[in-house]
Amino acid sequence: MSKTSSSTRSSPGAEATRDLLTTWAVPIALVSLGLASASLYYWARDLHRFTQWIAAYIGLFIGQFGIYLVACYTVLRRPAPLTRAVAAATIAIVIVFAALFRAELVAERPYLTTDTYRYIWDGRVQSAGINPYRYIPSAEELKPLRDGVIYPQINRGDYAPTPYPPLAQAIYFAVYMIYPSSVTAFKSAMSLFDLLTALAVMLVLRRLDLDPARAIIFAWHPVLVFESAHSGHVEAPFIAFLALALLAWTYRRPALTGVSVALAAMIKFYPALLLPVFFFNPDRSGIERSNIRSPRAWAAAVRDSLLSKNNLLMVGAFILTVVLAYLPYWGVGTGVFGSLPNEFREEGFVDKGGRYFMLVLMRTIAPVPTTFFLAVAALALGAMGVWQMVRAKRDAMDVARASVALIGFYILITTPRYSWYYAWILPFLCFVPNIAWLYLTGASVLLYLLWYVPFAYPDLPLWLGASLYLPTLALLVWNRGRRDRANRI
């Protein structure tokens, strides 16, 4: 009897080891997943050598995305409370591997895009004291600036002036002045902006008493790693400024919030859509949907929100920042908007509307005109913006939830054709994770299949749109139903 009892009991040393492994299970799992992911990023450096390198990239990305989802699940589902050492180690692992993933790719030639060369070219033009909005790259006036490395890679260099807003131009100029004509330097700068975003998100999570390691949802997502560190897209800095706006909002700094949103909008215009979600509640409580029962109540809520001191300060700071951003480039007049009108035509935002998946889907039932679709979509987006402006926002969680709703609706309307246009929802998903939007950000890699159907440009083929958006819509409905059932219990 004593022999059996002694054999079934664990020794104190074994119990201590088991307790230690249980305590450190999440950091150990994250290190294992991080190393697996790092090995795939290392292999990704040479994909351009493959004949079917786009297919190879998509396959590798799907593998990375699977590892990423497991890592996110590991962080989100870990038990609490944690020891301070384990919490600190987990945060460090998230940041260190986020930096490592990007470091593996920054020195490699970008094989998914040539946009980085245009960024460097614009920086070079400014370093010569020339307004980047004044000439197209092939203009005779810029002939002395041409070389055999950067200039031949510029897309649309023979007919389109730069389409990028003024703060994007300032970033191009700053990076060029620090390290001229270097693709690696530019991609390194974009990667640093990613890490800045991760740190800002962690600070906001900490203020909400949430686990800062949830920033892994942003920091480890392969769409960000590839599109920032490998392709060097300028989504990284505007996303960083949106994260800083959220941080400023948590400290109730309206001027800094307005400046941060404006800086994001001066890199890519569409982040300005989020300005309403950063509106402060005049009475620190705001209103809920049930409180609005008439148009008069709506009007009063909008008036009170717009005329509150904090919101006037925020909007004023936003407008002033936009004006100051344009001042250095205003010598070309309306030319500061660059090739934006041409971009709208080229990318199919107007005319027949084949780029809008929801419109194409509607047209399988009825012949909906493009102008009607765009008008209704704009009204719906505007109404959602007004609602987010006046609704109750008690903390950064509510701001993040509103941001996800507005960004998600915008994406569903515009159905972007490029993977990196889906990334700006990610910092807000760290606060309100949603499998539907995570699926869409991962599935956006399938848009690279458009390389195989070049004649579809600028339309989005129905089969491709269906693979992205129908599962997303189904997951949104399922998620909403699950939440409603939980609320009834």
Number of C-alpha atoms within 10 A of each C-alpha: 6 6 7 8 9 10 10 8 10 11 11 9 9 11 12 12 12 12 12 11 13 11 15 18 14 21 22 16 15 22 16 13 18 23 15 13 22 19 14 16 23 13 13 20 18 14 16 16 9 11 9 10 16 20 17 14 19 18 14 18 22 16 14 23 22 14 20 23 18 14 22 21 13 17 22 16 9 11 10 7 7 13 11 9 9 15 18 14 16 24 19 14 19 25 18 13 21 24 19 15 25 28 19 19 25 26 17 17 16 23 15 15 15 17 17 25 23 21 27 26 26 26 25 23 22 20 17 12 8 16 18 28 29 18 21 19 27 17 13 9 11 14 10 8 13 15 9 7 10 20 17 11 16 19 16 13 17 11 14 18 24 25 20 23 21 26 21 25 24 18 21 25 23 16 22 24 14 11 13 17 19 17 25 20 19 30 29 22 21 28 30 19 21 27 20 20 25 27 20 24 29 24 20 25 21 13 16 15 9 14 22 26 26 26 29 28 25 26 29 27 22 28 25 27 28 23 25 28 30 30 26 29 23 25 23 29 26 27 26 28 25 28 29 25 26 28 23 22 22 20 13 13 17 26 20 21 31 27 24 27 31 31 27 27 26 24 24 21 14 12 20 16 17 22 23 24 25 26 27 29 22 18 11 11 13 18 16 12 10 6 12 15 9 9 9 10 12 16 12 14 22 16 12 17 24 19 12 16 13 19 24 18 18 26 22 16 21 24 15 14 18 19 13 11 20 16 11 12 20 16 13 14 10 10 18 24 18 21 17 17 10 14 13 12 12 12 15 18 18 14 11 12 22 21 24 26 25 20 22 21 15 12 12 9 8 10 10 15 13 17 13 11 17 18 11 11 17 14 12 15 18 15 12 17 20 17 20 24 25 27 25 21 24 14 13 22 20 18 25 23 18 25 25 24 18 22 20 17 16 18 16 17 19 16 20 20 21 13 19 21 17 24 22 24 22 24 29 26 22 27 25 15 18 14 15 19 21 21 17 22 25 23 22 25 20 21 19 17 13 19 12 10 11 10 9 13 16 18 20 23 18 15 9 15 22 15 15 21 22 13 15 21 15 12 17 16 13 13 15 12 12 11 11 11 10 9 8 6 5
